[in-house]
Amino acid sequence: MRTYEALYIVHPEVKDDEIQTIAKNVETLVTDNGGAIVRSEIQGRRKLAYEVKRCTEGCYVLLRFQSGPEFITRLETYFRLTENIIRSLVVHFDEHTLRLEVEQEKRRQAELQAGAASRSSDDDEDDDDDRNRRRRPSRYRDDDDDDDDDDDRDRGRRRRPARSAASDDD
């Protein structure tokens, strides 16, 4: 059995409960033909990049399943014949892609755990850092109480000399 992913777009005028029904029908079609559902999710309404069958938006449904290769033509025919499905795509996942996806998920989980552990240790160290932190010298601080910071921005710039009346006569 191979792993496939089907993404199909349902017409935007279809109600939410009908979208659920369409998704369930596709799932039962897969399981009745010897397949197994790995993951199914309704991603919701999104704007389309370009107009498809006079629609500018649609409801995206993603389905990952395992099945034999002979079933894919039957599924694509079902998508073409169902009027409420305006676009569909079925993609085969090879072993290499699936391995990469699993490794990526493991790395992401490890980063989340490491981030959570470092945040808890950072909270303990923050108290010590506040006490040991030196104050910056006053030349880096804005000591004036006024709200405009024009003085701070103009401090390092050279100003253009004013034009004299003599230069206009030339």
ChimeraX commands (.cxc) that place a marker at each C-alpha (Angstrom):
marker #1 position 0.00,0.00,0.00 radius 0.5
marker #1 position 1.24,3.46,-0.89 radius 0.5
marker #1 position 0.71,6.72,0.96 radius 0.5
marker #1 position -1.18,9.45,-0.88 radius 0.5
marker #1 position -2.38,12.93,-0.07 radius 0.5
marker #1 position -5.48,14.37,-1.70 radius 0.5
marker #1 position -6.26,18.07,-1.56 radius 0.5
marker #1 position -9.61,19.13,-2.91 radius 0.5
marker #1 position -11.45,22.44,-2.96 radius 0.5
marker #1 position -15.17,22.53,-2.30 radius 0.5
marker #1 position -17.40,25.22,-3.84 radius 0.5
marker #1 position -17.69,28.26,-1.50 radius 0.5
marker #1 position -21.51,28.29,-1.51 radius 0.5
marker #1 position -21.69,24.83,0.05 radius 0.5
marker #1 position -22.72,24.90,3.73 radius 0.5
marker #1 position -20.41,23.60,6.48 radius 0.5
marker #1 position -22.49,20.51,7.22 radius 0.5
marker #1 position -22.50,19.60,3.52 radius 0.5
marker #1 position -18.70,20.00,3.46 radius 0.5
marker #1 position -18.52,17.54,6.36 radius 0.5
marker #1 position -20.73,15.15,4.39 radius 0.5
marker #1 position -18.53,15.42,1.28 radius 0.5
marker #1 position -15.41,14.75,3.39 radius 0.5
marker #1 position -17.06,11.71,5.01 radius 0.5
marker #1 position -18.11,10.39,1.57 radius 0.5
marker #1 position -14.53,10.63,0.30 radius 0.5
marker #1 position -13.26,8.89,3.45 radius 0.5
marker #1 position -15.76,6.05,3.08 radius 0.5
marker #1 position -14.85,5.72,-0.61 radius 0.5
marker #1 position -11.21,5.25,0.43 radius 0.5
marker #1 position -11.96,2.74,3.20 radius 0.5
marker #1 position -14.50,0.77,1.12 radius 0.5
marker #1 position -11.85,0.21,-1.55 radius 0.5
marker #1 position -9.29,-1.24,0.85 radius 0.5
marker #1 position -7.57,2.00,1.88 radius 0.5
marker #1 position -6.82,3.43,5.31 radius 0.5
marker #1 position -7.20,7.03,6.44 radius 0.5
marker #1 position -4.04,8.48,8.00 radius 0.5
marker #1 position -5.20,12.05,8.50 radius 0.5
marker #1 position -8.16,14.14,7.43 radius 0.5
marker #1 position -8.63,17.84,8.04 radius 0.5
marker #1 position -10.89,20.56,6.75 radius 0.5
marker #1 position -8.70,23.63,6.44 radius 0.5
marker #1 position -11.56,26.08,5.92 radius 0.5
marker #1 position -12.36,28.82,3.43 radius 0.5
marker #1 position -9.50,30.51,1.65 radius 0.5
marker #1 position -9.12,32.91,-1.20 radius 0.5
marker #1 position -7.95,31.23,-4.41 radius 0.5
marker #1 position -4.89,32.51,-6.25 radius 0.5
marker #1 position -6.91,32.66,-9.46 radius 0.5
marker #1 position -10.50,32.11,-10.49 radius 0.5
marker #1 position -11.57,28.46,-10.78 radius 0.5
marker #1 position -14.99,27.71,-12.28 radius 0.5
marker #1 position -16.03,31.32,-11.61 radius 0.5
marker #1 position -15.12,31.05,-7.91 radius 0.5
marker #1 position -12.60,33.27,-6.13 radius 0.5
marker #1 position -12.59,31.32,-2.87 radius 0.5
marker #1 position -13.21,27.78,-1.72 radius 0.5
marker #1 position -13.08,25.41,1.24 radius 0.5
marker #1 position -9.89,23.34,1.32 radius 0.5
marker #1 position -9.99,19.72,2.51 radius 0.5
marker #1 position -6.80,17.69,2.99 radius 0.5
marker #1 position -6.85,13.90,3.19 radius 0.5
marker #1 position -3.84,11.63,3.71 radius 0.5
marker #1 position -4.50,7.96,3.15 radius 0.5
marker #1 position -2.92,4.65,2.24 radius 0.5
marker #1 position -4.19,2.75,-0.76 radius 0.5
marker #1 position -3.26,0.74,-3.78 radius 0.5
marker #1 position -2.32,2.57,-6.98 radius 0.5
marker #1 position -5.33,1.21,-8.88 radius 0.5
marker #1 position -7.72,3.14,-6.60 radius 0.5
marker #1 position -6.37,6.59,-7.53 radius 0.5
marker #1 position -8.09,6.70,-10.93 radius 0.5
marker #1 position -11.41,5.89,-9.25 radius 0.5
marker #1 position -10.87,8.69,-6.69 radius 0.5
marker #1 position -9.93,11.23,-9.37 radius 0.5
marker #1 position -13.04,10.25,-11.35 radius 0.5
marker #1 position -15.14,10.79,-8.22 radius 0.5
marker #1 position -13.62,14.26,-7.77 radius 0.5
marker #1 position -14.35,15.17,-11.42 radius 0.5
marker #1 position -17.96,13.96,-11.27 radius 0.5
marker #1 position -18.83,15.64,-7.97 radius 0.5
marker #1 position -20.18,19.10,-8.85 radius 0.5
marker #1 position -19.36,20.68,-5.48 radius 0.5
marker #1 position -15.64,19.89,-5.82 radius 0.5
marker #1 position -14.13,22.57,-8.05 radius 0.5
marker #1 position -10.48,21.43,-8.03 radius 0.5
marker #1 position -8.52,18.42,-6.74 radius 0.5
marker #1 position -4.99,17.08,-6.60 radius 0.5
marker #1 position -3.77,13.63,-5.54 radius 0.5
marker #1 position -0.05,13.22,-4.75 radius 0.5
marker #1 position 1.95,10.07,-4.02 radius 0.5
marker #1 position 4.38,10.22,-1.08 radius 0.5
marker #1 position 7.50,8.11,-1.58 radius 0.5
marker #1 position 9.41,6.56,1.33 radius 0.5
marker #1 position 12.13,9.21,1.27 radius 0.5
marker #1 position 9.60,12.04,1.70 radius 0.5
marker #1 position 7.84,10.23,4.53 radius 0.5
marker #1 position 11.17,9.62,6.31 radius 0.5
marker #1 position 12.08,13.30,5.99 radius 0.5
marker #1 position 8.72,14.30,7.39 radius 0.5
marker #1 position 9.15,12.02,10.42 radius 0.5
marker #1 position 12.67,13.35,11.06 radius 0.5
marker #1 position 11.44,16.92,10.74 radius 0.5
marker #1 position 8.69,16.26,13.29 radius 0.5
marker #1 position 11.20,14.71,15.73 radius 0.5
marker #1 position 13.51,17.74,15.35 radius 0.5
marker #1 position 10.62,20.13,15.93 radius 0.5
marker #1 position 9.57,18.28,19.09 radius 0.5
marker #1 position 13.17,18.29,20.37 radius 0.5
marker #1 position 13.42,22.04,19.74 radius 0.5
marker #1 position 10.16,22.65,21.57 radius 0.5
marker #1 position 11.37,20.62,24.56 radius 0.5
marker #1 position 14.77,22.35,24.55 radius 0.5
marker #1 position 13.08,25.75,24.29 radius 0.5
marker #1 position 10.79,24.96,27.22 radius 0.5
marker #1 position 13.74,23.76,29.32 radius 0.5
marker #1 position 15.83,26.83,28.51 radius 0.5
marker #1 position 12.92,29.17,29.29 radius 0.5
marker #1 position 12.50,27.65,32.74 radius 0.5
marker #1 position 16.24,27.95,33.45 radius 0.5
marker #1 position 16.30,31.51,32.03 radius 0.5
marker #1 position 13.59,32.54,34.48 radius 0.5
marker #1 position 15.84,31.51,37.38 radius 0.5
marker #1 position 18.85,33.35,35.94 radius 0.5
marker #1 position 16.95,36.57,35.15 radius 0.5
marker #1 position 16.82,37.55,38.82 radius 0.5
marker #1 position 20.61,37.35,39.09 radius 0.5
marker #1 position 21.14,39.24,35.83 radius 0.5
marker #1 position 19.03,42.18,37.00 radius 0.5
marker #1 position 21.13,42.62,40.13 radius 0.5
marker #1 position 24.47,42.23,38.38 radius 0.5
marker #1 position 23.68,44.36,35.33 radius 0.5
marker #1 position 25.65,47.60,35.11 radius 0.5
marker #1 position 23.97,50.78,34.08 radius 0.5
marker #1 position 24.87,52.14,30.72 radius 0.5
marker #1 position 26.87,55.36,30.72 radius 0.5
marker #1 position 24.80,58.50,30.50 radius 0.5
marker #1 position 25.99,59.32,27.00 radius 0.5
marker #1 position 23.85,56.44,25.72 radius 0.5
marker #1 position 20.76,57.34,27.69 radius 0.5
marker #1 position 18.23,59.99,26.80 radius 0.5
marker #1 position 18.25,62.08,29.99 radius 0.5
marker #1 position 16.01,64.89,28.81 radius 0.5
marker #1 position 12.36,64.66,29.77 radius 0.5
marker #1 position 10.91,66.14,26.60 radius 0.5
marker #1 position 9.07,63.86,24.22 radius 0.5
marker #1 position 10.76,64.97,21.03 radius 0.5
marker #1 position 13.96,63.19,20.26 radius 0.5
marker #1 position 15.09,65.50,17.48 radius 0.5
marker #1 position 18.16,66.48,19.50 radius 0.5
marker #1 position 19.27,62.87,19.69 radius 0.5
marker #1 position 18.85,62.26,15.94 radius 0.5
marker #1 position 20.65,65.43,14.86 radius 0.5
marker #1 position 23.56,65.02,17.25 radius 0.5
marker #1 position 25.87,63.12,14.87 radius 0.5
marker #1 position 24.90,64.83,11.60 radius 0.5
marker #1 position 26.53,67.78,9.93 radius 0.5
marker #1 position 24.18,70.47,8.85 radius 0.5
marker #1 position 24.30,71.98,5.40 radius 0.5
marker #1 position 25.53,75.57,5.44 radius 0.5
marker #1 position 22.89,78.16,4.74 radius 0.5
marker #1 position 22.93,79.66,1.27 radius 0.5
marker #1 position 24.13,83.20,1.17 radius 0.5
marker #1 position 22.61,85.97,-0.90 radius 0.5
marker #1 position 25.95,86.43,-2.71 radius 0.5
marker #1 position 25.79,82.95,-4.26 radius 0.5
marker #1 position 22.41,83.76,-5.82 radius 0.5
marker #1 position 23.86,86.73,-7.76 radius 0.5
marker #1 position 26.29,84.57,-9.77 radius 0.5
marker link #1:1,2 radius 0.2
marker link #1:2,3 radius 0.2
marker link #1:3,4 radius 0.2
marker link #1:4,5 radius 0.2
marker link #1:5,6 radius 0.2
marker link #1:6,7 radius 0.2
marker link #1:7,8 radius 0.2
marker link #1:8,9 radius 0.2
marker link #1:9,10 radius 0.2
marker link #1:10,11 radius 0.2
marker link #1:11,12 radius 0.2
marker link #1:12,13 radius 0.2
marker link #1:13,14 radius 0.2
marker link #1:14,15 radius 0.2
marker link #1:15,16 radius 0.2
marker link #1:16,17 radius 0.2
marker link #1:17,18 radius 0.2
marker link #1:18,19 radius 0.2
marker link #1:19,20 radius 0.2
marker link #1:20,21 radius 0.2
marker link #1:21,22 radius 0.2
marker link #1:22,23 radius 0.2
marker link #1:23,24 radius 0.2
marker link #1:24,25 radius 0.2
marker link #1:25,26 radius 0.2
marker link #1:26,27 radius 0.2
marker link #1:27,28 radius 0.2
marker link #1:28,29 radius 0.2
marker link #1:29,30 radius 0.2
marker link #1:30,31 radius 0.2
marker link #1:31,32 radius 0.2
marker link #1:32,33 radius 0.2
marker link #1:33,34 radius 0.2
marker link #1:34,35 radius 0.2
marker link #1:35,36 radius 0.2
marker link #1:36,37 radius 0.2
marker link #1:37,38 radius 0.2
marker link #1:38,39 radius 0.2
marker link #1:39,40 radius 0.2
marker link #1:40,41 radius 0.2
marker link #1:41,42 radius 0.2
marker link #1:42,43 radius 0.2
marker link #1:43,44 radius 0.2
marker link #1:44,45 radius 0.2
marker link #1:45,46 radius 0.2
marker link #1:46,47 radius 0.2
marker link #1:47,48 radius 0.2
marker link #1:48,49 radius 0.2
marker link #1:49,50 radius 0.2
marker link #1:50,51 radius 0.2
marker link #1:51,52 radius 0.2
marker link #1:52,53 radius 0.2
marker link #1:53,54 radius 0.2
marker link #1:54,55 radius 0.2
marker link #1:55,56 radius 0.2
marker link #1:56,57 radius 0.2
marker link #1:57,58 radius 0.2
marker link #1:58,59 radius 0.2
marker link #1:59,60 radius 0.2
marker link #1:60,61 radius 0.2
marker link #1:61,62 radius 0.2
marker link #1:62,63 radius 0.2
marker link #1:63,64 radius 0.2
marker link #1:64,65 radius 0.2
marker link #1:65,66 radius 0.2
marker link #1:66,67 radius 0.2
marker link #1:67,68 radius 0.2
marker link #1:68,69 radius 0.2
marker link #1:69,70 radius 0.2
marker link #1:70,71 radius 0.2
marker link #1:71,72 radius 0.2
marker link #1:72,73 radius 0.2
marker link #1:73,74 radius 0.2
marker link #1:74,75 radius 0.2
marker link #1:75,76 radius 0.2
marker link #1:76,77 radius 0.2
marker link #1:77,78 radius 0.2
marker link #1:78,79 radius 0.2
marker link #1:79,80 radius 0.2
marker link #1:80,81 radius 0.2
marker link #1:81,82 radius 0.2
marker link #1:82,83 radius 0.2
marker link #1:83,84 radius 0.2
marker link #1:84,85 radius 0.2
marker link #1:85,86 radius 0.2
marker link #1:86,87 radius 0.2
marker link #1:87,88 radius 0.2
marker link #1:88,89 radius 0.2
marker link #1:89,90 radius 0.2
marker link #1:90,91 radius 0.2
marker link #1:91,92 radius 0.2
marker link #1:92,93 radius 0.2
marker link #1:93,94 radius 0.2
marker link #1:94,95 radius 0.2
marker link #1:95,96 radius 0.2
marker link #1:96,97 radius 0.2
marker link #1:97,98 radius 0.2
marker link #1:98,99 radius 0.2
marker link #1:99,100 radius 0.2
marker link #1:100,101 radius 0.2
marker link #1:101,102 radius 0.2
marker link #1:102,103 radius 0.2
marker link #1:103,104 radius 0.2
marker link #1:104,105 radius 0.2
marker link #1:105,106 radius 0.2
marker link #1:106,107 radius 0.2
marker link #1:107,108 radius 0.2
marker link #1:108,109 radius 0.2
marker link #1:109,110 radius 0.2
marker link #1:110,111 radius 0.2
marker link #1:111,112 radius 0.2
marker link #1:112,113 radius 0.2
marker link #1:113,114 radius 0.2
marker link #1:114,115 radius 0.2
marker link #1:115,116 radius 0.2
marker link #1:116,117 radius 0.2
marker link #1:117,118 radius 0.2
marker link #1:118,119 radius 0.2
marker link #1:119,120 radius 0.2
marker link #1:120,121 radius 0.2
marker link #1:121,122 radius 0.2
marker link #1:122,123 radius 0.2
marker link #1:123,124 radius 0.2
marker link #1:124,125 radius 0.2
marker link #1:125,126 radius 0.2
marker link #1:126,127 radius 0.2
marker link #1:127,128 radius 0.2
marker link #1:128,129 radius 0.2
marker link #1:129,130 radius 0.2
marker link #1:130,131 radius 0.2
marker link #1:131,132 radius 0.2
marker link #1:132,133 radius 0.2
marker link #1:133,134 radius 0.2
marker link #1:134,135 radius 0.2
marker link #1:135,136 radius 0.2
marker link #1:136,137 radius 0.2
marker link #1:137,138 radius 0.2
marker link #1:138,139 radius 0.2
marker link #1:139,140 radius 0.2
marker link #1:140,141 radius 0.2
marker link #1:141,142 radius 0.2
marker link #1:142,143 radius 0.2
marker link #1:143,144 radius 0.2
marker link #1:144,145 radius 0.2
marker link #1:145,146 radius 0.2
marker link #1:146,147 radius 0.2
marker link #1:147,148 radius 0.2
marker link #1:148,149 radius 0.2
marker link #1:149,150 radius 0.2
marker link #1:150,151 radius 0.2
marker link #1:151,152 radius 0.2
marker link #1:152,153 radius 0.2
marker link #1:153,154 radius 0.2
marker link #1:154,155 radius 0.2
marker link #1:155,156 radius 0.2
marker link #1:156,157 radius 0.2
marker link #1:157,158 radius 0.2
marker link #1:158,159 radius 0.2
marker link #1:159,160 radius 0.2
marker link #1:160,161 radius 0.2
marker link #1:161,162 radius 0.2
marker link #1:162,163 radius 0.2
marker link #1:163,164 radius 0.2
marker link #1:164,165 radius 0.2
marker link #1:165,166 radius 0.2
marker link #1:166,167 radius 0.2
marker link #1:167,168 radius 0.2
marker link #1:168,169 radius 0.2
marker link #1:169,170 radius 0.2
view
